[in-house]
Structures are given as C-alpha cells and as structure tokens.
C-alpha cells in the first residue's frame, strides 16, 4: 500500500529451501546492513523483521539508504505453497520535517510571495525526490539480498528471463 508517508509491496519469490530457513538467512544479512546504518531497534519474530530508525542516524550516516526511513518491516509468507516477501517502509519523520519547514514560507508570504511559493515548492520537490529514491533503493536492496541468499543456498537461475 502506498501513501504520502509509506510504501509497501508484496512479491512472489523463488527459493529452493524452506521459507523459515530462507528468512533466517535473509534477516541475518539484513541485520548486518541495519547495524552498519546505525539502526539498532530491530526485532525478528518468526518470519518477520521489524526495524525502527535511530534518532541521530542523520548526523553520521551521510546519504545512507535507511536515513529517510522511520520504520519498516519485512515478512516472508507462504500462500498456496508459494513463497512471498512483503515489505513496508514508512517515512513519518521526514514528512513531519517537511511540514515544519513549510512554516518558513507562511511567515514570508506577505513580504515576498514569489519566493515563498518557490521555497514551498522546493521543500516538497525534495521530499518527493527523497521518497521516490528511497523506494527505488530499498526495492533494489531487497532484490540484491534475495539473490545473495539464493546464491548461498546453491540456487541456480534456470527460469525464463523477462
């Protein structure tokens, strides 16, 4: 489900080991990446990983994938004997920051309407760009991690390429 502050996706995956074993391997790799990004608030429950961004991650992370993500979850499920991965990321903190920065154009509106509008547009263009870029990078990260886990499990890609 996609909203102004979140993005979610569910995809069928191809694996050659049990879904629970696959989830353990996947979450092991993902936890290493989360720790590298200074996200220490994560919890694995069964086939589900939930994580929450650390409060000062913006200070020392640079342009890290997980900077704009407030919280997220990745879950492996099975429906009709087919494995699925479902993930959701939420952008609450950066959305609220953009709303707060909109106070600037409100105070300057009566003095410089043109520049107030430009500042307003700039703030939301930056938010939209960060939102779309993070979605793209997170989906790519999930795909790369799925491939890594499949390689370590000895899976060979024999299917048709699209």
Steps between C-alpha positions, in 0.01 A plus 500: 500500500636839402417827674675835543698360791539129424569242233419132506542215259435127480680276251513131431854365523678185385704316762637149531503467880227517761355846547595508869866418424500755220361765736774429757773544236334810356454665840861420592623697197246776556594539868864552398390774261272660759782504757730661242233771459478557877151349525511295816126485573414182314310190601453165329178315579460178304525591132463874562764768560395841631744789526489860613746777418730632770441859598845642407559293184493817284809638672760240402344292224550722198273395213408160642205298372333484841529872590158598372324187628336543840400137536445196288430130489585204280298180520514164324169321454372199312172497310386193305850348540657807335748715697444875517696791641311801631672817603385839618693818576369816667632857461332675794800698629601656170136578415455684831827686443373619162172613657690695763720663237182622331469750783781702336298596189197586715697766691650649188189480282390860555848635425612290203219284356710375208785378722258355753344289226843397373610390849176307545543324164867430567422331833243267345714425196782396734259283701359335186848435364616350831184288518533362147876447524466315831227275360717416199811438713311292758335281235842453337653412837229239564559346156880492546464336841258240361756415232782475758299261715406290198866480396609385843223238495635364169208620292554528127296730283348274234172682437409708199632854499257777437 
